[in-house]
Amino acid sequence: MSAPTPWNVAVIGAGPAGSVAASQLARAGLRVALLERTVGPRYKVCGGCLNERGLSVLRHCGLDVALRDELSAPLRQITFHRDARQVTINDQAGTIVNRATFDAALAVAAVQVGVELFAGVKATVEPLDAASAAREIATRTISLQRADGTADRLRAELVVVADGLGRPSLQRLSEFAAIAAPNSRLGLGIAPSETLTSAGYEPATLSMAIVDDGYLGVARLVDRRLCIGAAFDAAVARRGAFDRWIGEALTRCGLPAIDGLSTASIRGTRPLTQRPACVASHRIILIGDAAGYTEPITGEGMAWGLAAAAAVPSFALQACHEWHSELPAAWERTLRRDVHGGQFFNRILAAALRQPRYARRVFAVAAALPSFAAPIVRRLNRPQAVARIAA
């Protein structure tokens, strides 16, 4: 893998943001390496919902292949449940995806336009020594560790980091240290399985259960398996027994029981609302969850990552041609414009949901006046305008 000629761009992480960025960079004529730690389909903690904003980015990028009928199910309705009250919002234009097949389809699409995928490698960006930093070198070096124990190195003119909340590829770079919001909720997901069954939960519907110490969403994939994602207080994590918490939340909200929770594969996340100390440094930029994340409500998480990915090519063309010291600040402004502005609205909603007395009052108003909630969901889902890169 080592070569005297560096890559134009190395993208670390083959999730939706990483694969879409890699595809667009290759379409722009750059030589791109896509580095992924896992091999084959992977499960990612995620509610599986992609809203209209995320769909608009994929369509503008020419990546509708990941949304073909056998891979995704339509999302037409969202129902919010709290105690005995229910708010239903119709006429949605989202989709429900299985992250294993969705992520794989986007990675395949990247390879088809010329991206070289290296799967099963742990990538770590090496720090600059004092001499290199003084010279503002023209590449960054990435250490690669394979599962069989062998090691290698790769150089790139630009490194795009899209490896999630933990940012493992940046563990040696202190400038990207994580800053978690006080009282941030944690995430939880259950791998889709035939053993999770329920008589309820109609297709094309996202059912949200909202309780004092968190909320969870349940939807059906195209193969009718259940997709479950949640956000909950740290106190829930300390108690453990996540299957019991899910079951009790569904009962309190009057939703159908789900069988098989006690034996399900349940995975948690780091604090959801967090950001790195910076989102760019010398020849490194962050996108997706790695660039900062906020508790999602109805499928905004993937949309944020895709919006950032779509903004990468124009930045990368300039960065690879001639890097200068103002570019990190330029990337920060781009994220603030295309991603973080939308996250601010989610932070307000998430803060409201953490205040039970206030949340009950707002929900009571929404239940009595359904038109009160619809504009909020439309605000979360509004399409994203992006420039399409010609093949």
LUMDREN-595477 format. One line per 5 residues: their letters; for each residue y, z, x of C-alpha. Coordinates in steps of 0.25 Angstrom, whole numbers. Each point is the difference from the previous one (the first is absolute). Example, Ala and Ser with C-alpha at 12.3 -4.5 7.8 and 13.67 -1.06 7.14 Angstrom:
as) -18,31,49 | 14,-2,6
END
This chain:
msapt) 0,0,0 | 9,2,12 | 8,-12,3 | 12,-4,10 | 7,-6,-12
pwnva) 5,11,-10 | -1,-1,-15 | 13,-3,-7 | -3,11,-10 | -11,11,-1
vigag) -2,6,-14 | -7,13,-1 | -7,3,-13 | -7,-10,-9 | 5,6,-13
pagsv) 8,-8,-10 | 13,2,8 | -6,-4,13 | -8,-12,-5 | 12,-6,-8
aasql) 9,2,12 | -10,-6,10 | -2,-12,-10 | 15,-3,-1 | 2,2,15
aragl) -11,-11,3 | 6,-9,-11 | 13,1,8 | -7,-5,12 | -2,13,8
rvall) -13,3,7 | -5,13,-7 | -11,10,3 | -4,9,-12 | -7,13,5
ertvg) -8,8,-10 | -8,13,3 | -11,-2,-10 | -10,-11,-2 | -3,-7,-13
prykv) 5,5,-14 | 7,13,1 | 4,10,-11 | 14,5,0 | 5,12,-8
cggcl) 8,-7,-11 | 2,-1,-15 | -3,-15,1 | 12,-4,-9 | 10,-11,5
nergl) 12,-1,-8 | 9,-12,-3 | 8,1,13 | -12,0,9 | -5,-12,-8
svlrh) 13,-8,2 | -1,2,15 | -14,-5,1 | 3,-12,-8 | 12,-3,8
cgldv) -8,1,12 | -11,-10,-5 | -10,11,0 | -5,-1,-15 | -14,-2,5
alrde) -1,15,1 | 3,1,-15 | -11,-9,-5 | -7,4,-12 | -13,5,6
lsapl) 8,9,9 | 10,6,-9 | 2,5,-15 | 13,-1,-8 | 9,12,-2
rqitf) 7,-1,-14 | 2,14,-4 | 3,14,6 | -2,12,-8 | 6,14,5
hrdar) -7,12,-5 | 5,15,1 | -6,11,-9 | -1,-6,-14 | 11,-10,2
qvtin) -2,-15,4 | 10,-11,4 | -5,-14,0 | 7,-12,7 | -5,-14,-4
dqagt) 3,-14,6 | -3,4,14 | -2,-12,10 | -8,7,11 | -14,0,5
ivnra) -11,9,4 | -8,-2,13 | -11,5,8 | 6,3,13 | -13,-3,8
tfdaa) 0,-15,-5 | 15,-1,-2 | 3,4,15 | -12,-9,5 | 6,-12,-8
lavaa) 13,1,6 | -6,2,14 | -8,-13,-2 | 12,-7,-5 | 7,4,13
vqvgv) -11,-6,9 | 0,-13,-8 | 15,-2,4 | -3,2,15 | 0,15,2
elfag) -10,6,9 | -7,12,-5 | -6,11,9 | -8,9,-9 | -6,13,5
vkatv) 10,4,10 | 9,12,2 | 14,-4,4 | 10,9,7 | 13,-4,4
eplda) 3,4,15 | 13,7,3 | 10,-7,10 | 1,6,13 | 14,3,6
asaar) 1,-13,8 | -5,-8,-12 | 10,6,-10 | 12,-2,10 | -4,-15,1
eiatr) -2,-2,-15 | -13,-7,2 | -3,-12,-8 | -14,5,-6 | -7,13,-4
tislq) -14,3,4 | -10,5,-10 | -13,7,5 | -13,-4,-8 | -12,8,-2
radgt) -12,-6,-6 | -11,8,-7 | -10,-3,11 | 9,7,10 | 5,-12,7
adrlr) 15,-1,2 | 11,-11,1 | 15,-2,0 | 9,-10,-7 | 14,-3,2
aelvv) 10,-5,-11 | 15,-4,-1 | 0,8,-13 | -9,11,-6 | 0,1,-15
vadgl) -6,14,-4 | -7,0,-13 | -11,11,1 | 4,10,-10 | 6,13,-2
grpsl) -6,6,12 | 5,-11,10 | -12,3,9 | 4,-12,9 | 13,7,4
qrlse) -6,13,3 | 5,-1,15 | 14,-3,-5 | 8,12,-3 | 12,-7,-6
faaia) -9,-4,-12 | -3,15,-4 | -3,2,-15 | 10,8,-8 | -6,5,-13
apnsr) 9,3,-12 | -1,15,-4 | -10,3,-11 | -5,-15,0 | -12,-2,-8
lglgi) -13,-5,6 | -8,-13,-4 | -14,-1,-5 | -9,-11,-3 | -15,-3,-5
apset) -8,-11,5 | -4,-9,-12 | -14,2,-3 | -11,-3,-11 | -2,15,-1
ltsag) 14,3,-6 | -1,-3,-15 | 8,3,-12 | 0,-5,-14 | 15,-1,0
yepat) 10,-8,8 | 3,-14,-5 | 1,-12,9 | 14,-4,4 | 6,14,-2
lsmai) 4,10,10 | -2,14,-6 | 9,11,7 | -3,15,-2 | 12,8,4
vddgy) -2,15,2 | 8,11,7 | -6,-1,13 | -2,-15,1 | -3,-13,-7
lgvar) -11,-10,1 | -2,-14,-5 | -13,-7,-5 | -2,-15,-2 | -12,-9,-1
lvdrr) -3,-11,11 | -4,-14,-3 | -15,5,1 | 4,11,-10 | -2,11,10
lciga) 10,11,0 | 11,1,10 | 7,14,2 | 12,4,8 | 8,13,-1
afdaa) 11,8,7 | -1,15,0 | 7,13,5 | -5,6,13 | -5,12,-8
varrg) -11,-9,-6 | -4,-5,14 | -2,15,4 | -8,3,-12 | -9,-12,2
afdrw) -10,-4,-11 | 8,-13,-2 | -10,-5,-10 | 2,12,-9 | 16,-2,1
igeal) -2,-14,-5 | -9,4,-11 | 10,11,-5 | 12,-9,1 | -7,-11,-9
trcgl) -4,11,-10 | 14,6,0 | 6,-14,-3 | -10,-3,-11 | -6,-12,8
paidg) -15,-3,0 | -9,7,10 | -6,-7,12 | -14,3,4 | -5,0,15
lstas) 13,6,6 | -8,11,7 | -8,-10,8 | 11,-10,2 | 6,-4,14
irgtr) 14,7,-1 | 10,-2,11 | 13,6,3 | 13,-4,7 | 11,6,9
pltqr) 13,4,-7 | 4,-12,-9 | 15,2,2 | 3,-2,14 | 6,-9,11
pacva) 0,-2,15 | 12,5,8 | 3,-15,2 | -5,-13,-5 | 2,-9,12
shrii) 1,1,15 | 0,-10,12 | -9,-11,-6 | -7,8,-10 | 3,0,-15
ligda) -7,8,-12 | -4,-5,-13 | -8,5,-12 | -3,14,-1 | 2,2,15
agyte) 15,-3,-3 | 1,12,-10 | -6,3,-13 | 4,7,-13 | -9,4,-12
pitge) -3,-12,-8 | 0,1,-15 | -6,-13,-6 | -4,-9,12 | 12,-1,8
gmawg) -7,4,13 | -6,-14,4 | 13,-7,-5 | 8,7,10 | -9,-4,11
laaaa) 0,-14,-4 | 15,-1,-1 | 1,5,14 | -10,-10,5 | 7,-11,-6
avpsf) 13,3,7 | -8,0,14 | 0,-15,4 | 15,-2,0 | 2,12,9
alqac) -12,-3,9 | 5,-14,3 | 13,6,5 | -7,11,7 | -10,-9,7
hewhs) 11,-10,4 | 9,11,6 | -1,15,-2 | 13,8,1 | 3,15,-2
elpaa) 6,-2,-14 | -13,-5,-6 | -6,14,-3 | 12,3,-9 | -1,-14,-6
wertl) -14,3,-5 | 4,14,-5 | 11,-7,-9 | -11,-10,-5 | -9,11,-4
rrdvh) 11,8,-7 | 4,-13,-7 | -14,-5,-4 | -8,13,-1 | 6,13,1
ggqff) 10,-2,-11 | -11,-1,-10 | -7,12,6 | 12,8,-3 | -2,-2,-15
nrila) -14,5,2 | 4,12,7 | 9,4,-12 | -12,-2,-9 | -9,8,9
aalrq) 9,11,1 | 1,1,-15 | -15,0,-2 | 0,12,10 | 8,8,-10
pryar) -9,3,-12 | 11,5,-9 | 9,-12,2 | -12,-9,0 | -4,5,-14
rvfav) 13,-2,-6 | 2,-14,6 | -14,-4,-5 | 3,5,-14 | 12,-9,0
aaalp) -8,-12,5 | -11,3,-11 | 10,1,-11 | 8,-12,5 | -10,-10,7
sfaap) 12,-9,4 | 5,11,9 | -12,-2,10 | -1,-15,0 | 13,-3,8
ivrrl) -5,10,10 | -13,-7,2 | 7,-14,0 | 9,5,11 | -12,4,9
nrpqa) -7,-13,-3 | 12,-10,2 | -4,-13,8 | 3,-1,15 | 8,-12,4
varia) -6,-5,14 | 1,-13,8 | -13,-8,1 | -4,-5,13 | -5,-14,0
a) -14,-3,5
END
